[in-house]
Amino acid sequence: METKIKYNYQDYLQLSEDKRYEIIDGDLFMVPSPNERHQHILSNIFYVLFDYVRKNKLGAVYCAPFDILFSEEDIVQPDIIFVSNKNKKIITKDNIKGAPDLLVEILSPSTSKRDIGIKKKLYARHGVREYWIVDPERKTVDVFRLKGREFESKRYDVQDFLSSSVIKDLTIEVKEIFV
């Protein structure tokens, strides 16, 4: 019988810094560099969130790479992270320890299955209040809001205005994300 290696945060710290990695349930994943379209969409979302959160003094917004430690065996680097002022005690100089209020993942061919599958389950399990999955191909944003221990979802497309349940009064015209 084959024994599967399980990785933890100490192993993670020993990995090469010239590549991005995540560990989910002790399994190690290399995260390839995103393409230009991905980065363009990330910039659009980050700019809107960062500007709004800063102007309204609501918390902190980060973009990858910045580690989130949910546990010793669960370390991820979502595309965009929002931590409210109420929750800012989880931010350390090296990483975020615990569940941010909002996480955003922009789908890429190499990561989409993980973003939609095990990462969504991981985020719900650890209490992330809102999770956005941005699909550059379909030009949609699926917003998952935590209800109890499960996510409820709503899909927004380019005709819609997206609102957040964790960033007070934030409204984004979805088509602006994909411009």
Disulfide bonds with the S-S distance in Angstrom:
none
